[in-house]
């Protein structure tokens, strides 16, 4: 997997102060997408173990009260990204404090997800699904660009990483 950008401090992509990773690779090619540079799978930099280590360290750093990790792109659920995203999320769940939440944006609809994509989503607290549709753009919406996109907030209070 490649990633296009990483912000160790972000207050735009989800609730609270967060770490945000923009992965590369998106097959949706939504008209009017604000982040077209992330579409190619080879855009940006290779996502290395060192990059994952940095994210984990940032999430565990107690000097800054980060609420969690946001994954956007590109598309974190692009088939070419699934293995690396799953691995990163497993590290977050094992190594970071249990109160850290994970937000993810994807162009795939919840009901379209493959079993492999569902396996990744099981590690996510908030999923914003659906392609960006320019004709449904609404600047008043929180966390999404067009009104067709749905915000799913999962109750993960009984998840193994929170025990």
Secondary structure, DSSP 8 states (H G I E B T S, - for coil): -EEEEEEEEESSSSSSSEEEEEE---S---TT-TTGGG-STTSSEE--HHHHHHHHHHHH-TTS---EEEEEES-TTSGGGHHHHHHHHHHHHHHS-TT-EEEEE-SS-GGG--HHHHHHHTT-SEEEES---GGGB-TT-SS-SBTT-EEEE---TTSGGG-
